[in-house]
Amino acid sequence: MMARAGLTPERLAREGAEMADEVGFENVTASALARRFDVKVASLYSHVRSSRDLRTRIALLALEEMADRASEAVAGRAGKDALGALANVYRDYAREHPGRYEAAQLRLDPETAAASAGVRHARTTRAILRGYELDEPDQTHAVRLLGSVFHGYVTLEMGGGFSHSAPDTQETWSRTIDALDALLRNWPAA
């Protein structure tokens, strides 16, 4: 049965990611994925150690996909243009792949995190911040601020937090990018 299914860790992660987008990341388990492939759970454990391992692989896939998009989006851009491009990558990805986006927020152990595409996200953000001439530790503070604003906004928007009031969320998103650009250009002294 396993040979017919053609199971590999990569195929399981990709199918798990698809499943996350359809039913929510919290509902992706080894047993649910086994049902999807019409195999016994034990067949999956030849390729992934546990549901946690499967979830980690989905998170790593999502981080990789977003890092690829981010690199492409900011290439050749600087300042507010690059900042907006990066922000839009996260927002657009969350809209297109809500389960994967949620997976990308999974807390990874330090070793896995250090080897993940999360490092590329930080490098891309720092490359944008070089245009704002921030030195350490302000650059790290700014990386954290941008991550908090981008991911916080997207999470609230995806959860319907802004759907009951005007103005339109796109207008707020654009104003948020403007405000972040202004803040980064006028970063407060320590």
C-alpha atoms as an extended CHARMM CRD file, in Angstrom:
* protein
*
       190  EXT
         1         1  MET       CA              0.0000000000        0.0000000000        0.0000000000  PROA      1               0.0000000000
         2         2  MET       CA              2.8090000000        2.4450000000        0.8990000000  PROA      2               0.0000000000
         3         3  ALA       CA              4.5870000000        1.9780000000       -2.4360000000  PROA      3               0.0000000000
         4         4  ARG       CA              1.3730000000        2.6780000000       -4.3460000000  PROA      4               0.0000000000
         5         5  ALA       CA              0.7950000000        5.8440000000       -2.3790000000  PROA      5               0.0000000000
         6         6  GLY       CA              4.3090000000        7.0730000000       -3.2360000000  PROA      6               0.0000000000
         7         7  LEU       CA              4.8120000000        8.5780000000        0.1820000000  PROA      7               0.0000000000
         8         8  THR       CA              7.8510000000       10.7230000000        0.9010000000  PROA      8               0.0000000000
         9         9  PRO       CA              8.4300000000       13.3040000000        3.6370000000  PROA      9               0.0000000000
        10        10  GLU       CA              8.1940000000       16.0560000000        0.9930000000  PROA      10              0.0000000000
        11        11  ARG       CA              4.9330000000       14.7420000000       -0.4540000000  PROA      11              0.0000000000
        12        12  LEU       CA              3.4440000000       14.4300000000        3.0250000000  PROA      12              0.0000000000
        13        13  ALA       CA              4.4670000000       18.0010000000        3.8820000000  PROA      13              0.0000000000
        14        14  ARG       CA              3.0530000000       19.3550000000        0.6180000000  PROA      14              0.0000000000
        15        15  GLU       CA             -0.2260000000       17.4700000000        1.0170000000  PROA      15              0.0000000000
        16        16  GLY       CA             -0.3520000000       18.4970000000        4.6750000000  PROA      16              0.0000000000
        17        17  ALA       CA              0.0610000000       22.1140000000        3.5670000000  PROA      17              0.0000000000
        18        18  GLU       CA             -2.8030000000       21.7380000000        1.1070000000  PROA      18              0.0000000000
        19        19  MET       CA             -4.8780000000       20.2030000000        3.8560000000  PROA      19              0.0000000000
        20        20  ALA       CA             -4.0180000000       23.0790000000        6.2050000000  PROA      20              0.0000000000
        21        21  ASP       CA             -5.2890000000       25.5760000000        3.6340000000  PROA      21              0.0000000000
        22        22  GLU       CA             -8.5320000000       23.6250000000        3.2810000000  PROA      22              0.0000000000
        23        23  VAL       CA             -9.3730000000       22.7100000000        6.9000000000  PROA      23              0.0000000000
        24        24  GLY       CA             -7.0240000000       24.8000000000        9.0710000000  PROA      24              0.0000000000
        25        25  PHE       CA             -3.5490000000       24.0270000000       10.3260000000  PROA      25              0.0000000000
        26        26  GLU       CA             -4.8550000000       22.9480000000       13.7330000000  PROA      26              0.0000000000
        27        27  ASN       CA             -6.7090000000       20.0670000000       12.0400000000  PROA      27              0.0000000000
        28        28  VAL       CA             -3.6540000000       18.6240000000       10.2980000000  PROA      28              0.0000000000
        29        29  THR       CA             -2.5870000000       15.4260000000       12.0460000000  PROA      29              0.0000000000
        30        30  ALA       CA             -0.8360000000       12.2780000000       10.9360000000  PROA      30              0.0000000000
        31        31  SER       CA             -4.0850000000       10.3230000000       11.2540000000  PROA      31              0.0000000000
        32        32  ALA       CA             -6.0420000000       12.8610000000        9.1730000000  PROA      32              0.0000000000
        33        33  LEU       CA             -3.3380000000       12.8300000000        6.5000000000  PROA      33              0.0000000000
        34        34  ALA       CA             -3.2520000000        9.0210000000        6.5090000000  PROA      34              0.0000000000
        35        35  ARG       CA             -6.9850000000        9.0080000000        5.7900000000  PROA      35              0.0000000000
        36        36  ARG       CA             -6.3750000000       11.3890000000        2.9010000000  PROA      36              0.0000000000
        37        37  PHE       CA             -3.8750000000        8.9620000000        1.3690000000  PROA      37              0.0000000000
        38        38  ASP       CA             -6.0230000000        5.9730000000        2.3290000000  PROA      38              0.0000000000
        39        39  VAL       CA             -3.1550000000        4.3750000000        4.2490000000  PROA      39              0.0000000000
        40        40  LYS       CA             -2.6360000000        3.3660000000        7.8580000000  PROA      40              0.0000000000
        41        41  VAL       CA             -1.0310000000        5.9100000000       10.1700000000  PROA      41              0.0000000000
        42        42  ALA       CA              1.8740000000        3.5010000000       10.6370000000  PROA      42              0.0000000000
        43        43  SER       CA              2.6730000000        3.9460000000        6.9240000000  PROA      43              0.0000000000
        44        44  LEU       CA              3.2220000000        7.6610000000        7.4920000000  PROA      44              0.0000000000
        45        45  TYR       CA              5.5560000000        7.0270000000       10.4010000000  PROA      45              0.0000000000
        46        46  SER       CA              8.0460000000        5.5280000000        7.9710000000  PROA      46              0.0000000000
        47        47  HSD       CA              8.4260000000        9.0940000000        6.6510000000  PROA      47              0.0000000000
        48        48  VAL       CA              7.5540000000       11.4230000000        9.5550000000  PROA      48              0.0000000000
        49        49  ARG       CA              8.1740000000       10.7330000000       13.2450000000  PROA      49              0.0000000000
        50        50  SER       CA              4.9320000000       12.2050000000       14.5920000000  PROA      50              0.0000000000
        51        51  SER       CA              2.1680000000       14.7260000000       14.0060000000  PROA      51              0.0000000000
        52        52  ARG       CA              4.5550000000       17.3400000000       15.4650000000  PROA      52              0.0000000000
        53        53  ASP       CA              7.2080000000       16.3920000000       12.8960000000  PROA      53              0.0000000000
        54        54  LEU       CA              4.6040000000       16.6580000000       10.1280000000  PROA      54              0.0000000000
        55        55  ARG       CA              3.4750000000       20.0670000000       11.3980000000  PROA      55              0.0000000000
        56        56  THR       CA              7.1010000000       21.2410000000       11.5760000000  PROA      56              0.0000000000
        57        57  ARG       CA              7.6810000000       20.1420000000        7.9710000000  PROA      57              0.0000000000
        58        58  ILE       CA              4.5960000000       22.0940000000        6.8720000000  PROA      58              0.0000000000
        59        59  ALA       CA              5.8670000000       25.1630000000        8.7460000000  PROA      59              0.0000000000
        60        60  LEU       CA              9.2680000000       24.8490000000        7.0680000000  PROA      60              0.0000000000
        61        61  LEU       CA              7.6120000000       24.5510000000        3.6530000000  PROA      61              0.0000000000
        62        62  ALA       CA              5.5290000000       27.6770000000        4.2930000000  PROA      62              0.0000000000
        63        63  LEU       CA              8.5510000000       29.6570000000        5.5270000000  PROA      63              0.0000000000
        64        64  GLU       CA             10.4510000000       28.6280000000        2.3960000000  PROA      64              0.0000000000
        65        65  GLU       CA              7.6140000000       29.6240000000        0.0770000000  PROA      65              0.0000000000
        66        66  MET       CA              7.2430000000       33.0260000000        1.7350000000  PROA      66              0.0000000000
        67        67  ALA       CA             11.0100000000       33.6370000000        1.7580000000  PROA      67              0.0000000000
        68        68  ASP       CA             11.1560000000       32.9130000000       -1.9830000000  PROA      68              0.0000000000
        69        69  ARG       CA              8.3060000000       35.3530000000       -2.6050000000  PROA      69              0.0000000000
        70        70  ALA       CA              9.8710000000       37.9880000000       -0.3540000000  PROA      70              0.0000000000
        71        71  SER       CA             13.2700000000       37.7810000000       -2.0560000000  PROA      71              0.0000000000
        72        72  GLU       CA             11.6650000000       38.1760000000       -5.4560000000  PROA      72              0.0000000000
        73        73  ALA       CA              9.3500000000       40.9820000000       -4.3300000000  PROA      73              0.0000000000
        74        74  VAL       CA             12.0110000000       43.2160000000       -2.7920000000  PROA      74              0.0000000000
        75        75  ALA       CA             14.7580000000       42.6440000000       -5.3840000000  PROA      75              0.0000000000
        76        76  GLY       CA             15.7730000000       45.9800000000       -6.8610000000  PROA      76              0.0000000000
        77        77  ARG       CA             13.5760000000       47.9880000000       -4.4830000000  PROA      77              0.0000000000
        78        78  ALA       CA             14.4920000000       50.2310000000       -1.5940000000  PROA      78              0.0000000000
        79        79  GLY       CA             12.8810000000       52.2850000000        1.1470000000  PROA      79              0.0000000000
        80        80  LYS       CA              9.1080000000       52.4300000000        1.3220000000  PROA      80              0.0000000000
        81        81  ASP       CA              8.7590000000       50.5600000000       -1.9790000000  PROA      81              0.0000000000
        82        82  ALA       CA             10.6900000000       47.5770000000       -0.5590000000  PROA      82              0.0000000000
        83        83  LEU       CA              8.9030000000       47.8280000000        2.7860000000  PROA      83              0.0000000000
        84        84  GLY       CA              5.4910000000       47.7150000000        1.1000000000  PROA      84              0.0000000000
        85        85  ALA       CA              6.5440000000       44.8470000000       -1.1550000000  PROA      85              0.0000000000
        86        86  LEU       CA              7.6410000000       42.7660000000        1.8320000000  PROA      86              0.0000000000
        87        87  ALA       CA              4.4790000000       43.5680000000        3.7790000000  PROA      87              0.0000000000
        88        88  ASN       CA              2.3240000000       42.5970000000        0.8070000000  PROA      88              0.0000000000
        89        89  VAL       CA              4.0850000000       39.2490000000        0.4770000000  PROA      89              0.0000000000
        90        90  TYR       CA              2.9250000000       38.2670000000        3.9640000000  PROA      90              0.0000000000
        91        91  ARG       CA             -0.5880000000       39.6070000000        3.5200000000  PROA      91              0.0000000000
        92        92  ASP       CA             -1.0700000000       38.0550000000        0.0920000000  PROA      92              0.0000000000
        93        93  TYR       CA              0.3550000000       34.7120000000        1.2040000000  PROA      93              0.0000000000
        94        94  ALA       CA             -2.0120000000       34.6230000000        4.1910000000  PROA      94              0.0000000000
        95        95  ARG       CA             -4.9660000000       35.2840000000        1.9060000000  PROA      95              0.0000000000
        96        96  GLU       CA             -3.9250000000       32.6380000000       -0.6210000000  PROA      96              0.0000000000
        97        97  HSD       CA             -2.7230000000       30.0510000000        1.8950000000  PROA      97              0.0000000000
        98        98  PRO       CA             -4.3340000000       30.6590000000        5.3010000000  PROA      98              0.0000000000
        99        99  GLY       CA             -3.3610000000       27.2720000000        6.7350000000  PROA      99              0.0000000000
       100       100  ARG       CA              0.2200000000       27.5110000000        5.5530000000  PROA      100             0.0000000000
       101       101  TYR       CA              0.4670000000       31.0560000000        6.8740000000  PROA      101             0.0000000000
       102       102  GLU       CA             -0.7010000000       29.8070000000       10.2660000000  PROA      102             0.0000000000
       103       103  ALA       CA              1.8380000000       26.9720000000       10.0340000000  PROA      103             0.0000000000
       104       104  ALA       CA              4.6290000000       29.4800000000        9.4440000000  PROA      104             0.0000000000
       105       105  GLN       CA              3.9070000000       30.9030000000       12.9060000000  PROA      105             0.0000000000
       106       106  LEU       CA              4.6320000000       27.5290000000       14.5740000000  PROA      106             0.0000000000
       107       107  ARG       CA              7.2580000000       27.8130000000       17.2680000000  PROA      107             0.0000000000
       108       108  LEU       CA             10.3060000000       25.8400000000       16.1460000000  PROA      108             0.0000000000
       109       109  ASP       CA             13.0970000000       24.5160000000       18.3310000000  PROA      109             0.0000000000
       110       110  PRO       CA             16.2300000000       26.7010000000       18.1220000000  PROA      110             0.0000000000
       111       111  GLU       CA             18.1930000000       24.2930000000       15.9100000000  PROA      111             0.0000000000
       112       112  THR       CA             15.3520000000       23.8680000000       13.4110000000  PROA      112             0.0000000000
       113       113  ALA       CA             14.6650000000       27.5990000000       13.3970000000  PROA      113             0.0000000000
       114       114  ALA       CA             18.3280000000       28.3980000000       12.7210000000  PROA      114             0.0000000000
       115       115  ALA       CA             18.3180000000       26.0530000000        9.7130000000  PROA      115             0.0000000000
       116       116  SER       CA             14.9610000000       27.2930000000        8.3820000000  PROA      116             0.0000000000
       117       117  ALA       CA             14.0250000000       29.9330000000        5.8380000000  PROA      117             0.0000000000
       118       118  GLY       CA             13.0900000000       32.1230000000        8.8060000000  PROA      118             0.0000000000
       119       119  VAL       CA             16.7130000000       33.2540000000        8.6790000000  PROA      119             0.0000000000
       120       120  ARG       CA             16.1190000000       34.4560000000        5.1010000000  PROA      120             0.0000000000
       121       121  HSD       CA             13.0970000000       36.4680000000        6.2680000000  PROA      121             0.0000000000
       122       122  ALA       CA             15.2420000000       38.2560000000        8.8340000000  PROA      122             0.0000000000
       123       123  ARG       CA             17.9920000000       38.8830000000        6.2590000000  PROA      123             0.0000000000
       124       124  THR       CA             15.4840000000       40.3080000000        3.7840000000  PROA      124             0.0000000000
       125       125  THR       CA             14.0430000000       42.6060000000        6.4430000000  PROA      125             0.0000000000
       126       126  ARG       CA             17.5210000000       43.7290000000        7.5080000000  PROA      126             0.0000000000
       127       127  ALA       CA             18.4290000000       44.4470000000        3.8840000000  PROA      127             0.0000000000
       128       128  ILE       CA             15.4240000000       46.7670000000        3.6600000000  PROA      128             0.0000000000
       129       129  LEU       CA             16.3690000000       48.4170000000        6.9510000000  PROA      129             0.0000000000
       130       130  ARG       CA             19.8780000000       49.2190000000        5.7040000000  PROA      130             0.0000000000
       131       131  GLY       CA             18.1830000000       51.8460000000        3.5380000000  PROA      131             0.0000000000
       132       132  TYR       CA             16.9530000000       53.4890000000        6.7290000000  PROA      132             0.0000000000
       133       133  GLU       CA             20.4810000000       53.5730000000        8.1810000000  PROA      133             0.0000000000
       134       134  LEU       CA             19.6560000000       51.8930000000       11.4840000000  PROA      134             0.0000000000
       135       135  ASP       CA             22.5170000000       50.5220000000       13.5660000000  PROA      135             0.0000000000
       136       136  GLU       CA             22.3040000000       47.7910000000       16.1740000000  PROA      136             0.0000000000
       137       137  PRO       CA             20.4490000000       47.3370000000       18.4550000000  PROA      137             0.0000000000
       138       138  ASP       CA             17.9070000000       49.5890000000       16.7010000000  PROA      138             0.0000000000
       139       139  GLN       CA             17.9250000000       47.3860000000       13.6140000000  PROA      139             0.0000000000
       140       140  THR       CA             16.8810000000       44.3770000000       15.7100000000  PROA      140             0.0000000000
       141       141  HSD       CA             14.1800000000       46.4630000000       17.3920000000  PROA      141             0.0000000000
       142       142  ALA       CA             12.9230000000       47.4940000000       13.9400000000  PROA      142             0.0000000000
       143       143  VAL       CA             12.9050000000       43.8750000000       12.6670000000  PROA      143             0.0000000000
       144       144  ARG       CA             10.7580000000       42.9240000000       15.6540000000  PROA      144             0.0000000000
       145       145  LEU       CA              8.4740000000       45.9170000000       15.1690000000  PROA      145             0.0000000000
       146       146  LEU       CA              7.8960000000       45.1740000000       11.4890000000  PROA      146             0.0000000000
       147       147  GLY       CA              7.2360000000       41.5050000000       12.1640000000  PROA      147             0.0000000000
       148       148  SER       CA              4.7820000000       42.3980000000       14.9090000000  PROA      148             0.0000000000
       149       149  VAL       CA              2.9020000000       44.9020000000       12.7780000000  PROA      149             0.0000000000
       150       150  PHE       CA              2.8070000000       42.8250000000        9.5930000000  PROA      150             0.0000000000
       151       151  HSD       CA              1.8400000000       39.5640000000       11.2370000000  PROA      151             0.0000000000
       152       152  GLY       CA             -0.4050000000       41.1640000000       13.8310000000  PROA      152             0.0000000000
       153       153  TYR       CA             -2.3520000000       43.0640000000       11.1960000000  PROA      153             0.0000000000
       154       154  VAL       CA             -2.6740000000       40.0230000000        8.9400000000  PROA      154             0.0000000000
       155       155  THR       CA             -3.7810000000       37.7940000000       11.8190000000  PROA      155             0.0000000000
       156       156  LEU       CA             -6.4140000000       40.2950000000       12.9640000000  PROA      156             0.0000000000
       157       157  GLU       CA             -7.6290000000       40.8890000000        9.4160000000  PROA      157             0.0000000000
       158       158  MET       CA             -7.8220000000       37.1610000000        8.6140000000  PROA      158             0.0000000000
       159       159  GLY       CA             -9.7500000000       36.5950000000       11.8340000000  PROA      159             0.0000000000
       160       160  GLY       CA            -12.3560000000       39.1880000000       10.8350000000  PROA      160             0.0000000000
       161       161  GLY       CA            -11.1870000000       41.7500000000       13.3640000000  PROA      161             0.0000000000
       162       162  PHE       CA            -11.5350000000       44.6720000000       10.9570000000  PROA      162             0.0000000000
       163       163  SER       CA            -14.5890000000       43.5590000000        9.0120000000  PROA      163             0.0000000000
       164       164  HSD       CA            -17.1760000000       45.5220000000       10.9620000000  PROA      164             0.0000000000
       165       165  SER       CA            -15.9680000000       49.0720000000       10.4730000000  PROA      165             0.0000000000
       166       166  ALA       CA            -14.8380000000       51.6100000000        7.9040000000  PROA      166             0.0000000000
       167       167  PRO       CA            -12.4970000000       52.5750000000        6.3270000000  PROA      167             0.0000000000
       168       168  ASP       CA            -11.6090000000       49.6860000000        4.0580000000  PROA      168             0.0000000000
       169       169  THR       CA             -8.7800000000       47.4790000000        5.3230000000  PROA      169             0.0000000000
       170       170  GLN       CA             -6.7080000000       48.1670000000        2.2020000000  PROA      170             0.0000000000
       171       171  GLU       CA             -6.7150000000       51.8660000000        3.0520000000  PROA      171             0.0000000000
       172       172  THR       CA             -5.5940000000       51.0950000000        6.6010000000  PROA      172             0.0000000000
       173       173  TRP       CA             -2.9080000000       48.7330000000        5.2830000000  PROA      173             0.0000000000
       174       174  SER       CA             -1.5370000000       51.4410000000        2.9730000000  PROA      174             0.0000000000
       175       175  ARG       CA             -1.5740000000       53.9890000000        5.7970000000  PROA      175             0.0000000000
       176       176  THR       CA              0.1970000000       51.5040000000        8.0550000000  PROA      176             0.0000000000
       177       177  ILE       CA              3.0250000000       51.1290000000        5.5120000000  PROA      177             0.0000000000
       178       178  ASP       CA              3.2280000000       54.9430000000        5.2480000000  PROA      178             0.0000000000
       179       179  ALA       CA              3.4050000000       55.2240000000        9.0420000000  PROA      179             0.0000000000
       180       180  LEU       CA              6.0970000000       52.5480000000        9.3180000000  PROA      180             0.0000000000
       181       181  ASP       CA              8.1530000000       54.2540000000        6.6130000000  PROA      181             0.0000000000
       182       182  ALA       CA              7.8870000000       57.5810000000        8.4530000000  PROA      182             0.0000000000
       183       183  LEU       CA              8.8350000000       55.9410000000       11.7410000000  PROA      183             0.0000000000
       184       184  LEU       CA             11.8500000000       54.1820000000       10.2310000000  PROA      184             0.0000000000
       185       185  ARG       CA             13.0490000000       57.4330000000        8.6080000000  PROA      185             0.0000000000
       186       186  ASN       CA             12.7050000000       59.2150000000       11.9580000000  PROA      186             0.0000000000
       187       187  TRP       CA             13.7400000000       56.4490000000       14.3470000000  PROA      187             0.0000000000
       188       188  PRO       CA             13.8580000000       57.7720000000       17.9080000000  PROA      188             0.0000000000
       189       189  ALA       CA             17.2430000000       58.0820000000       19.5940000000  PROA      189             0.0000000000
       190       190  ALA       CA             17.8660000000       55.7650000000       22.5240000000  PROA      190             0.0000000000
